[in-house]
């Protein structure tokens, strides 16, 4: 049981690191400052969905 919890925690930590990296890349990609207000709003909504866990994983390895 402890091993399962440990594995879950490791995966959650990895996901957290990936999300932080993704947010950084979104904020810094070339052309970000040229996006329209509508595009900025769409990115904001996507970030909120990810924060809430409202996304679909496409990892088929498990």
Predicted model as a PDB file, atoms N, CA, C, CB and O in Angstrom, pLDDT in the B-factor column:
MODEL        1                                                                  
ATOM      1  N   UNK A   1       0.825  -1.198   0.000  1.00 76.00           N  
ATOM      2  CA  UNK A   1       0.000   0.000   0.000  1.00 76.00           C  
ATOM      3  C   UNK A   1       0.867   1.260   0.000  1.00 76.00           C  
ATOM      4  CB  UNK A   1      -0.938  -0.001   1.211  1.00 76.00           C  
ATOM      5  O   UNK A   1       0.585   2.214  -0.725  1.00 76.00           O  
ATOM      6  N   UNK A   2       1.919   1.256   0.813  1.00 76.00           N  
ATOM      7  CA  UNK A   2       2.817   2.410   0.889  1.00 76.00           C  
ATOM      8  C   UNK A   2       3.506   2.635  -0.452  1.00 76.00           C  
ATOM      9  CB  UNK A   2       3.866   2.212   2.004  1.00 76.00           C  
ATOM     10  O   UNK A   2       3.709   3.778  -0.863  1.00 76.00           O  
ATOM     11  N   UNK A   3       3.865   1.553  -1.135  1.00 83.00           N  
ATOM     12  CA  UNK A   3       4.516   1.670  -2.440  1.00 83.00           C  
ATOM     13  C   UNK A   3       3.580   2.310  -3.461  1.00 83.00           C  
ATOM     14  CB  UNK A   3       4.974   0.291  -2.936  1.00 83.00           C  
ATOM     15  O   UNK A   3       4.015   3.116  -4.284  1.00 83.00           O  
ATOM     16  N   UNK A   4       2.315   1.960  -3.411  1.00 79.00           N  
ATOM     17  CA  UNK A   4       1.329   2.526  -4.341  1.00 79.00           C  
ATOM     18  C   UNK A   4       1.190   4.021  -4.089  1.00 79.00           C  
ATOM     19  CB  UNK A   4      -0.047   1.819  -4.193  1.00 79.00           C  
ATOM     20  O   UNK A   4       1.185   4.811  -5.033  1.00 79.00           O  
ATOM     21  N   UNK A   5       1.077   4.408  -2.843  1.00 80.00           N  
ATOM     22  CA  UNK A   5       0.956   5.825  -2.492  1.00 80.00           C  
ATOM     23  C   UNK A   5       2.209   6.573  -2.929  1.00 80.00           C  
ATOM     24  CB  UNK A   5       0.724   5.999  -0.971  1.00 80.00           C  
ATOM     25  O   UNK A   5       2.121   7.680  -3.461  1.00 80.00           O  
ATOM     26  N   UNK A   6       3.364   5.976  -2.707  1.00 85.00           N  
ATOM     27  CA  UNK A   6       4.628   6.589  -3.100  1.00 85.00           C  
ATOM     28  C   UNK A   6       4.679   6.802  -4.609  1.00 85.00           C  
ATOM     29  CB  UNK A   6       5.809   5.722  -2.646  1.00 85.00           C  
ATOM     30  O   UNK A   6       5.120   7.854  -5.072  1.00 85.00           O  
ATOM     31  N   UNK A   7       4.234   5.819  -5.374  1.00 86.00           N  
ATOM     32  CA  UNK A   7       4.217   5.939  -6.828  1.00 86.00           C  
ATOM     33  C   UNK A   7       3.253   7.024  -7.283  1.00 86.00           C  
ATOM     34  CB  UNK A   7       3.841   4.607  -7.465  1.00 86.00           C  
ATOM     35  O   UNK A   7       3.553   7.772  -8.214  1.00 86.00           O  
ATOM     36  N   UNK A   8       2.117   7.113  -6.644  1.00 87.00           N  
ATOM     37  CA  UNK A   8       1.128   8.152  -6.983  1.00 87.00           C  
ATOM     38  C   UNK A   8       1.713   9.533  -6.701  1.00 87.00           C  
ATOM     39  CB  UNK A   8      -0.193   7.949  -6.179  1.00 87.00           C  
ATOM     40  O   UNK A   8       1.574  10.446  -7.515  1.00 87.00           O  
ATOM     41  N   UNK A   9       2.355   9.684  -5.571  1.00 85.00           N  
ATOM     42  CA  UNK A   9       2.960  10.968  -5.210  1.00 85.00           C  
ATOM     43  C   UNK A   9       4.042  11.334  -6.225  1.00 85.00           C  
ATOM     44  CB  UNK A   9       3.555  10.915  -3.776  1.00 85.00           C  
ATOM     45  O   UNK A   9       4.129  12.489  -6.641  1.00 85.00           O  
ATOM     46  N   UNK A  10       4.856  10.378  -6.622  1.00 88.00           N  
ATOM     47  CA  UNK A  10       5.899  10.640  -7.618  1.00 88.00           C  
ATOM     48  C   UNK A  10       5.286  11.100  -8.933  1.00 88.00           C  
ATOM     49  CB  UNK A  10       6.757   9.384  -7.846  1.00 88.00           C  
ATOM     50  O   UNK A  10       5.780  12.041  -9.554  1.00 88.00           O  
ATOM     51  N   UNK A  11       4.227  10.452  -9.353  1.00 89.00           N  
ATOM     52  CA  UNK A  11       3.574  10.833 -10.609  1.00 89.00           C  
ATOM     53  C   UNK A  11       2.954  12.219 -10.515  1.00 89.00           C  
ATOM     54  CB  UNK A  11       2.502   9.811 -10.983  1.00 89.00           C  
ATOM     55  O   UNK A  11       3.042  13.010 -11.454  1.00 89.00           O  
ATOM     56  N   UNK A  12       2.328  12.511  -9.381  1.00 89.00           N  
ATOM     57  CA  UNK A  12       1.734  13.835  -9.188  1.00 89.00           C  
ATOM     58  C   UNK A  12       2.800  14.927  -9.192  1.00 89.00           C  
ATOM     59  CB  UNK A  12       0.947  13.880  -7.875  1.00 89.00           C  
ATOM     60  O   UNK A  12       2.589  15.999  -9.759  1.00 89.00           O  
ATOM     61  N   UNK A  13       3.925  14.663  -8.574  1.00 89.00           N  
ATOM     62  CA  UNK A  13       5.024  15.634  -8.572  1.00 89.00           C  
ATOM     63  C   UNK A  13       5.551  15.858  -9.983  1.00 89.00           C  
ATOM     64  CB  UNK A  13       6.163  15.160  -7.655  1.00 89.00           C  
ATOM     65  O   UNK A  13       5.861  16.988 -10.361  1.00 89.00           O  
ATOM     66  N   UNK A  14       5.652  14.784 -10.761  1.00 89.00           N  
ATOM     67  CA  UNK A  14       6.106  14.906 -12.150  1.00 89.00           C  
ATOM     68  C   UNK A  14       5.102  15.723 -12.962  1.00 89.00           C  
ATOM     69  CB  UNK A  14       6.303  13.507 -12.787  1.00 89.00           C  
ATOM     70  O   UNK A  14       5.497  16.585 -13.746  1.00 89.00           O  
ATOM     71  N   UNK A  15       3.831  15.462 -12.782  1.00 89.00           N  
ATOM     72  CA  UNK A  15       2.789  16.210 -13.485  1.00 89.00           C  
ATOM     73  C   UNK A  15       2.870  17.690 -13.114  1.00 89.00           C  
ATOM     74  CB  UNK A  15       1.385  15.643 -13.151  1.00 89.00           C  
ATOM     75  O   UNK A  15       2.763  18.562 -13.977  1.00 89.00           O  
ATOM     76  N   UNK A  16       3.058  17.962 -11.838  1.00 88.00           N  
ATOM     77  CA  UNK A  16       3.163  19.346 -11.391  1.00 88.00           C  
ATOM     78  C   UNK A  16       4.337  20.045 -12.067  1.00 88.00           C  
ATOM     79  CB  UNK A  16       3.315  19.408  -9.866  1.00 88.00           C  
ATOM     80  O   UNK A  16       4.198  21.174 -12.538  1.00 88.00           O  
ATOM     81  N   UNK A  17       5.490  19.384 -12.120  1.00 85.00           N  
ATOM     82  CA  UNK A  17       6.662  19.973 -12.783  1.00 85.00           C  
ATOM     83  C   UNK A  17       6.380  20.230 -14.263  1.00 85.00           C  
ATOM     84  CB  UNK A  17       7.891  19.048 -12.631  1.00 85.00           C  
ATOM     85  O   UNK A  17       6.754  21.273 -14.800  1.00 85.00           O  
ATOM     86  N   UNK A  18       5.719  19.276 -14.919  1.00 88.00           N  
ATOM     87  CA  UNK A  18       5.397  19.434 -16.335  1.00 88.00           C  
ATOM     88  C   UNK A  18       4.442  20.605 -16.570  1.00 88.00           C  
ATOM     89  CB  UNK A  18       4.787  18.148 -16.881  1.00 88.00           C  
ATOM     90  O   UNK A  18       4.602  21.357 -17.531  1.00 88.00           O  
ATOM     91  N   UNK A  19       3.457  20.754 -15.696  1.00 86.00           N  
ATOM     92  CA  UNK A  19       2.511  21.856 -15.840  1.00 86.00           C  
ATOM     93  C   UNK A  19       3.183  23.206 -15.630  1.00 86.00           C  
ATOM     94  CB  UNK A  19       1.362  21.693 -14.860  1.00 86.00           C  
ATOM     95  O   UNK A  19       2.882  24.172 -16.331  1.00 86.00           O  
ATOM     96  N   UNK A  20       4.082  23.270 -14.675  1.00 83.00           N  
ATOM     97  CA  UNK A  20       4.822  24.518 -14.436  1.00 83.00           C  
ATOM     98  C   UNK A  20       5.666  24.852 -15.659  1.00 83.00           C  
ATOM     99  CB  UNK A  20       5.722  24.401 -13.168  1.00 83.00           C  
ATOM    100  O   UNK A  20       5.720  26.003 -16.093  1.00 83.00           O  
ATOM    101  N   UNK A  21       6.321  23.842 -16.206  1.00 84.00           N  
ATOM    102  CA  UNK A  21       7.141  24.045 -17.404  1.00 84.00           C  
ATOM    103  C   UNK A  21       6.271  24.481 -18.587  1.00 84.00           C  
ATOM    104  CB  UNK A  21       7.913  22.752 -17.757  1.00 84.00           C  
ATOM    105  O   UNK A  21       6.648  25.380 -19.338  1.00 84.00           O  
ATOM    106  N   UNK A  22       5.126  23.852 -18.746  1.00 84.00           N  
ATOM    107  CA  UNK A  22       4.215  24.210 -19.834  1.00 84.00           C  
ATOM    108  C   UNK A  22       3.729  25.649 -19.690  1.00 84.00           C  
ATOM    109  CB  UNK A  22       3.019  23.252 -19.867  1.00 84.00           C  
ATOM    110  O   UNK A  22       3.696  26.389 -20.673  1.00 84.00           O  
ATOM    111  N   UNK A  23       3.357  26.047 -18.495  1.00 79.00           N  
ATOM    112  CA  UNK A  23       2.918  27.435 -18.269  1.00 79.00           C  
ATOM    113  C   UNK A  23       4.025  28.415 -18.633  1.00 79.00           C  
ATOM    114  CB  UNK A  23       2.494  27.642 -16.798  1.00 79.00           C  
ATOM    115  O   UNK A  23       3.773  29.456 -19.238  1.00 79.00           O  
ATOM    116  N   UNK A  24       5.241  28.074 -18.261  1.00 79.00           N  
ATOM    117  CA  UNK A  24       6.376  28.934 -18.574  1.00 79.00           C  
ATOM    118  C   UNK A  24       6.569  29.040 -20.083  1.00 79.00           C  
ATOM    119  CB  UNK A  24       7.654  28.403 -17.909  1.00 79.00           C  
ATOM    120  O   UNK A  24       6.814  30.125 -20.611  1.00 79.00           O  
ATOM    121  N   UNK A  25       6.457  27.913 -20.768  1.00 79.00           N  
ATOM    122  CA  UNK A  25       6.633  27.924 -22.223  1.00 79.00           C  
ATOM    123  C   UNK A  25       5.523  28.720 -22.902  1.00 79.00           C  
ATOM    124  CB  UNK A  25       6.661  26.489 -22.771  1.00 79.00           C  
ATOM    125  O   UNK A  25       5.782  29.448 -23.861  1.00 79.00           O  
ATOM    126  N   UNK A  26       4.307  28.592 -22.423  1.00 77.00           N  
ATOM    127  CA  UNK A  26       3.193  29.353 -23.004  1.00 77.00           C  
ATOM    128  C   UNK A  26       3.451  30.842 -22.841  1.00 77.00           C  
ATOM    129  CB  UNK A  26       1.844  28.962 -22.343  1.00 77.00           C  
ATOM    130  O   UNK A  26       3.244  31.619 -23.774  1.00 77.00           O  
ATOM    131  N   UNK A  27       3.902  31.239 -21.662  1.00 71.00           N  
ATOM    132  CA  UNK A  27       4.142  32.655 -21.391  1.00 71.00           C  
ATOM    133  C   UNK A  27       5.301  33.214 -22.212  1.00 71.00           C  
ATOM    134  CB  UNK A  27       4.416  32.861 -19.916  1.00 71.00           C  
ATOM    135  O   UNK A  27       5.359  34.414 -22.479  1.00 71.00           O  
ATOM    136  N   UNK A  28       6.220  32.341 -22.608  1.00 73.00           N  
ATOM    137  CA  UNK A  28       7.444  32.828 -23.242  1.00 73.00           C  
ATOM    138  C   UNK A  28       7.587  32.479 -24.719  1.00 73.00           C  
ATOM    139  CB  UNK A  28       8.610  32.293 -22.515  1.00 73.00           C  
ATOM    140  O   UNK A  28       8.604  32.813 -25.327  1.00 73.00           O  
ATOM    141  N   UNK A  29       6.593  31.815 -25.313  1.00 74.00           N  
ATOM    142  CA  UNK A  29       6.808  31.436 -26.696  1.00 74.00           C  
ATOM    143  C   UNK A  29       6.793  32.654 -27.606  1.00 74.00           C  
ATOM    144  CB  UNK A  29       5.756  30.436 -27.140  1.00 74.00           C  
ATOM    145  O   UNK A  29       6.115  33.647 -27.341  1.00 74.00           O  
ATOM    146  N   UNK A  30       7.549  32.552 -28.666  1.00 69.00           N  
ATOM    147  CA  UNK A  30       7.686  33.646 -29.608  1.00 69.00           C  
ATOM    148  C   UNK A  30       6.318  34.012 -30.169  1.00 69.00           C  
ATOM    149  CB  UNK A  30       8.660  33.274 -30.740  1.00 69.00           C  
ATOM    150  O   UNK A  30       5.620  33.149 -30.702  1.00 69.00           O  
ATOM    151  N   UNK A  31       5.936  35.243 -30.062  1.00 76.00           N  
ATOM    152  CA  UNK A  31       4.668  35.701 -30.577  1.00 76.00           C  
ATOM    153  C   UNK A  31       3.582  35.824 -29.521  1.00 76.00           C  
ATOM    154  CB  UNK A  31       4.216  34.789 -31.639  1.00 76.00           C  
ATOM    155  O   UNK A  31       2.487  36.301 -29.818  1.00 76.00           O  
ATOM    156  N   UNK A  32       3.865  35.402 -28.291  1.00 75.00           N  
ATOM    157  CA  UNK A  32       2.850  35.476 -27.235  1.00 75.00           C  
ATOM    158  C   UNK A  32       2.301  36.888 -27.088  1.00 75.00           C  
ATOM    159  CB  UNK A  32       3.434  35.005 -25.903  1.00 75.00           C  
ATOM    160  O   UNK A  32       1.096  37.082 -26.929  1.00 75.00           O  
ATOM    161  N   UNK A  33       3.180  37.856 -27.143  1.00 76.00           N  
ATOM    162  CA  UNK A  33       2.748  39.240 -26.961  1.00 76.00           C  
ATOM    163  C   UNK A  33       1.888  39.739 -28.123  1.00 76.00           C  
ATOM    164  CB  UNK A  33       3.957  40.140 -26.798  1.00 76.00           C  
ATOM    165  O   UNK A  33       1.209  40.759 -28.006  1.00 76.00           O  
ATOM    166  N   UNK A  34       1.920  39.018 -29.239  1.00 81.00           N  
ATOM    167  CA  UNK A  34       1.143  39.408 -30.409  1.00 81.00           C  
ATOM    168  C   UNK A  34      -0.240  38.759 -30.464  1.00 81.00           C  
ATOM    169  CB  UNK A  34       1.904  39.063 -31.654  1.00 81.00           C  
ATOM    170  O   UNK A  34      -1.010  39.025 -31.388  1.00 81.00           O  
ATOM    171  N   UNK A  35      -0.561  37.916 -29.490  1.00 82.00           N  
ATOM    172  CA  UNK A  35      -1.863  37.261 -29.492  1.00 82.00           C  
ATOM    173  C   UNK A  35      -2.977  38.271 -29.249  1.00 82.00           C  
ATOM    174  CB  UNK A  35      -1.907  36.157 -28.433  1.00 82.00           C  
ATOM    175  O   UNK A  35      -2.787  39.283 -28.574  1.00 82.00           O  
ATOM    176  N   UNK A  36      -4.126  37.975 -29.806  1.00 88.00           N  
ATOM    177  CA  UNK A  36      -5.286  38.840 -29.605  1.00 88.00           C  
ATOM    178  C   UNK A  36      -5.830  38.648 -28.184  1.00 88.00           C  
ATOM    179  CB  UNK A  36      -6.390  38.539 -30.663  1.00 88.00           C  
ATOM    180  O   UNK A  36      -5.460  37.701 -27.490  1.00 88.00           O  
ATOM    181  N   UNK A  37      -6.698  39.544 -27.773  1.00 91.00           N  
ATOM    182  CA  UNK A  37      -7.322  39.429 -26.449  1.00 91.00           C  
ATOM    183  C   UNK A  37      -8.100  38.125 -26.352  1.00 91.00           C  
ATOM    184  CB  UNK A  37      -8.255  40.634 -26.172  1.00 91.00           C  
ATOM    185  O   UNK A  37      -8.118  37.487 -25.299  1.00 91.00           O  
ATOM    186  N   UNK A  38      -8.739  37.729 -27.438  1.00 93.00           N  
ATOM    187  CA  UNK A  38      -9.501  36.477 -27.457  1.00 93.00           C  
ATOM    188  C   UNK A  38      -8.571  35.261 -27.270  1.00 93.00           C  
ATOM    189  CB  UNK A  38     -10.287  36.351 -28.788  1.00 93.00           C  
ATOM    190  O   UNK A  38      -8.914  34.315 -26.562  1.00 93.00           O  
ATOM    191  N   UNK A  39      -7.416  35.300 -27.901  1.00 87.00           N  
ATOM    192  CA  UNK A  39      -6.452  34.202 -27.764  1.00 87.00           C  
ATOM    193  C   UNK A  39      -5.882  34.150 -26.350  1.00 87.00           C  
ATOM    194  CB  UNK A  39      -5.311  34.354 -28.786  1.00 87.00           C  
ATOM    195  O   UNK A  39      -5.676  33.070 -25.796  1.00 87.00           O  
ATOM    196  N   UNK A  40      -5.631  35.313 -25.773  1.00 87.00           N  
ATOM    197  CA  UNK A  40      -5.156  35.353 -24.384  1.00 87.00           C  
ATOM    198  C   UNK A  40      -6.206  34.750 -23.450  1.00 87.00           C  
ATOM    199  CB  UNK A  40      -4.829  36.810 -23.959  1.00 87.00           C  
ATOM    200  O   UNK A  40      -5.872  34.011 -22.524  1.00 87.00           O  
ATOM    201  N   UNK A  41      -7.458  35.068 -23.698  1.00 91.00           N  
ATOM    202  CA  UNK A  41      -8.547  34.545 -22.871  1.00 91.00           C  
ATOM    203  C   UNK A  41      -8.636  33.026 -23.002  1.00 91.00           C  
ATOM    204  CB  UNK A  41      -9.889  35.196 -23.267  1.00 91.00           C  
ATOM    205  O   UNK A  41      -8.858  32.331 -22.010  1.00 91.00           O  
ATOM    206  N   UNK A  42      -8.467  32.511 -24.206  1.00 89.00           N  
ATOM    207  CA  UNK A  42      -8.504  31.066 -24.422  1.00 89.00           C  
ATOM    208  C   UNK A  42      -7.375  30.380 -23.648  1.00 89.00           C  
ATOM    209  CB  UNK A  42      -8.397  30.741 -25.928  1.00 89.00           C  
ATOM    210  O   UNK A  42      -7.597  29.335 -23.036  1.00 89.00           O  
ATOM    211  N   UNK A  43      -6.183  30.947 -23.666  1.00 84.00           N  
ATOM    212  CA  UNK A  43      -5.072  30.384 -22.895  1.00 84.00           C  
ATOM    213  C   UNK A  43      -5.367  30.431 -21.396  1.00 84.00           C  
ATOM    214  CB  UNK A  43      -3.770  31.142 -23.200  1.00 84.00           C  
ATOM    215  O   UNK A  43      -5.053  29.486 -20.671  1.00 84.00           O  
ATOM    216  N   UNK A  44      -5.961  31.514 -20.936  1.00 87.00           N  
ATOM    217  CA  UNK A  44      -6.312  31.625 -19.517  1.00 87.00           C  
ATOM    218  C   UNK A  44      -7.300  30.528 -19.130  1.00 87.00           C  
ATOM    219  CB  UNK A  44      -6.909  33.021 -19.209  1.00 87.00           C  
ATOM    220  O   UNK A  44      -7.163  29.900 -18.080  1.00 87.00           O  
ATOM    221  N   UNK A  45      -8.285  30.306 -19.977  1.00 88.00           N  
ATOM    222  CA  UNK A  45      -9.270  29.253 -19.705  1.00 88.00           C  
ATOM    223  C   UNK A  45      -8.615  27.880 -19.666  1.00 88.00           C  
ATOM    224  CB  UNK A  45     -10.378  29.271 -20.761  1.00 88.00           C  
ATOM    225  O   UNK A  45      -8.941  27.051 -18.817  1.00 88.00           O  
ATOM    226  N   UNK A  46      -7.697  27.648 -20.584  1.00 84.00           N  
ATOM    227  CA  UNK A  46      -6.996  26.358 -20.604  1.00 84.00           C  
ATOM    228  C   UNK A  46      -6.199  26.152 -19.310  1.00 84.00           C  
ATOM    229  CB  UNK A  46      -6.052  26.275 -21.830  1.00 84.00           C  
ATOM    230  O   UNK A  46      -6.194  25.059 -18.744  1.00 84.00           O  
ATOM    231  N   UNK A  47      -5.534  27.205 -18.853  1.00 83.00           N  
ATOM    232  CA  UNK A  47      -4.771  27.104 -17.603  1.00 83.00           C  
ATOM    233  C   UNK A  47      -5.684  26.758 -16.433  1.00 83.00           C  
ATOM    234  CB  UNK A  47      -4.026  28.418 -17.317  1.00 83.00           C  
ATOM    235  O   UNK A  47      -5.345  25.917 -15.601  1.00 83.00           O  
ATOM    236  N   UNK A  48      -6.838  27.407 -16.372  1.00 88.00           N  
ATOM    237  CA  UNK A  48      -7.791  27.146 -15.294  1.00 88.00           C  
ATOM    238  C   UNK A  48      -8.286  25.700 -15.345  1.00 88.00           C  
ATOM    239  CB  UNK A  48      -8.981  28.118 -15.382  1.00 88.00           C  
ATOM    240  O   UNK A  48      -8.425  25.059 -14.303  1.00 88.00           O  
ATOM    241  N   UNK A  49      -8.549  25.190 -16.529  1.00 85.00           N  
ATOM    242  CA  UNK A  49      -8.992  23.804 -16.674  1.00 85.00           C  
ATOM    243  C   UNK A  49      -7.924  22.837 -16.169  1.00 85.00           C  
ATOM    244  CB  UNK A  49      -9.331  23.500 -18.141  1.00 85.00           C  
ATOM    245  O   UNK A  49      -8.231  21.857 -15.490  1.00 85.00           O  
ATOM    246  N   UNK A  50      -6.677  23.122 -16.505  1.00 80.00           N  
ATOM    247  CA  UNK A  50      -5.581  22.261 -16.052  1.00 80.00           C  
ATOM    248  C   UNK A  50      -5.467  22.327 -14.538  1.00 80.00           C  
ATOM    249  CB  UNK A  50      -4.243  22.672 -16.713  1.00 80.00           C  
ATOM    250  O   UNK A  50      -5.294  21.298 -13.885  1.00 80.00           O  
ATOM    251  N   UNK A  51      -5.560  23.523 -13.973  1.00 83.00           N  
ATOM    252  CA  UNK A  51      -5.478  23.670 -12.515  1.00 83.00           C  
ATOM    253  C   UNK A  51      -6.573  22.873 -11.813  1.00 83.00           C  
ATOM    254  CB  UNK A  51      -5.575  25.148 -12.122  1.00 83.00           C  
ATOM    255  O   UNK A  51      -6.348  22.301 -10.747  1.00 83.00           O  
ATOM    256  N   UNK A  52      -7.759  22.839 -12.418  1.00 85.00           N  
ATOM    257  CA  UNK A  52      -8.891  22.121 -11.832  1.00 85.00           C  
ATOM    258  C   UNK A  52      -8.855  20.631 -12.142  1.00 85.00           C  
ATOM    259  CB  UNK A  52     -10.191  22.711 -12.329  1.00 85.00           C  
ATOM    260  O   UNK A  52      -9.665  19.865 -11.619  1.00 85.00           O  
ATOM    261  N   UNK A  53      -7.929  20.222 -12.983  1.00 81.00           N  
ATOM    262  CA  UNK A  53      -7.845  18.817 -13.353  1.00 81.00           C  
ATOM    263  C   UNK A  53      -8.815  18.438 -14.455  1.00 81.00           C  
ATOM    264  CB  UNK A  53      -8.093  17.961 -12.155  1.00 81.00           C  
ATOM    265  O   UNK A  53      -9.098  17.256 -14.650  1.00 81.00           O  
ATOM    266  N   UNK A  54      -9.321  19.407 -15.167  1.00 75.00           N  
ATOM    267  CA  UNK A  54     -10.302  19.170 -16.223  1.00 75.00           C  
ATOM    268  C   UNK A  54      -9.603  19.003 -17.573  1.00 75.00           C  
ATOM    269  CB  UNK A  54     -11.320  20.328 -16.286  1.00 75.00           C  
ATOM    270  O   UNK A  54      -9.725  19.849 -18.458  1.00 75.00           O  
ATOM    271  N   UNK A  55      -8.883  17.918 -17.712  1.00 70.00           N  
ATOM    272  CA  UNK A  55      -8.215  17.628 -18.964  1.00 70.00           C  
ATOM    273  C   UNK A  55      -8.171  16.121 -19.158  1.00 70.00           C  
ATOM    274  CB  UNK A  55      -6.792  18.234 -18.991  1.00 70.00           C  
ATOM    275  O   UNK A  55      -8.382  15.361 -18.212  1.00 70.00           O  
ATOM    276  N   UNK A  56      -7.902  15.697 -20.365  1.00 69.00           N  
ATOM    277  CA  UNK A  56      -7.865  14.275 -20.702  1.00 69.00           C  
ATOM    278  C   UNK A  56      -6.416  13.882 -20.929  1.00 69.00           C  
ATOM    279  CB  UNK A  56      -8.737  13.960 -21.962  1.00 69.00           C  
ATOM    280  O   UNK A  56      -5.690  14.534 -21.680  1.00 69.00           O  
ATOM    281  N   UNK A  57      -6.012  12.822 -20.278  1.00 71.00           N  
ATOM    282  CA  UNK A  57      -4.653  12.315 -20.450  1.00 71.00           C  
ATOM    283  C   UNK A  57      -4.627  11.384 -21.649  1.00 71.00           C  
ATOM    284  CB  UNK A  57      -4.156  11.584 -19.171  1.00 71.00           C  
ATOM    285  O   UNK A  57      -5.524  10.561 -21.825  1.00 71.00           O  
ATOM    286  N   UNK A  58      -3.611  11.515 -22.461  1.00 70.00           N  
ATOM    287  CA  UNK A  58      -3.443  10.650 -23.619  1.00 70.00           C  
ATOM    288  C   UNK A  58      -2.294   9.670 -23.406  1.00 70.00           C  
ATOM    289  CB  UNK A  58      -3.199  11.485 -24.875  1.00 70.00           C  
ATOM    290  O   UNK A  58      -1.724   9.167 -24.374  1.00 70.00           O  
ATOM    291  N   UNK A  59      -1.951   9.395 -22.157  1.00 69.00           N  
ATOM    292  CA  UNK A  59      -0.893   8.457 -21.835  1.00 69.00           C  
ATOM    293  C   UNK A  59      -1.480   7.050 -21.871  1.00 69.00           C  
ATOM    294  CB  UNK A  59      -0.258   8.772 -20.444  1.00 69.00           C  
ATOM    295  O   UNK A  59      -2.247   6.673 -20.985  1.00 69.00           O  
ATOM    296  N   UNK A  60      -1.124   6.277 -22.885  1.00 66.00           N  
ATOM    297  CA  UNK A  60      -1.670   4.945 -23.049  1.00 66.00           C  
ATOM    298  C   UNK A  60      -0.715   3.865 -22.527  1.00 66.00           C  
ATOM    299  CB  UNK A  60      -1.988   4.697 -24.508  1.00 66.00           C  
ATOM    300  O   UNK A  60      -0.941   2.677 -22.759  1.00 66.00           O  
ATOM    301  N   UNK A  61       0.338   4.266 -21.832  1.00 65.00           N  
ATOM    302  CA  UNK A  61       1.318   3.315 -21.313  1.00 65.00           C  
ATOM    303  C   UNK A  61       0.800   2.533 -20.124  1.00 65.00           C  
ATOM    304  CB  UNK A  61       2.578   4.034 -20.927  1.00 65.00           C  
ATOM    305  O   UNK A  61       1.261   1.421 -19.870  1.00 65.00           O  
ATOM    306  N   UNK A  62      -0.146   3.089 -19.393  1.00 53.00           N  
ATOM    307  CA  UNK A  62      -0.628   2.458 -18.161  1.00 53.00           C  
ATOM    308  C   UNK A  62      -1.705   1.445 -18.439  1.00 53.00           C  
ATOM    309  CB  UNK A  62      -1.150   3.499 -17.201  1.00 53.00           C  
ATOM    310  O   UNK A  62      -2.220   0.822 -17.511  1.00 53.00           O  
TER     311      UNK A  62                                                      
ENDMDL                                                                          
END                                                                             
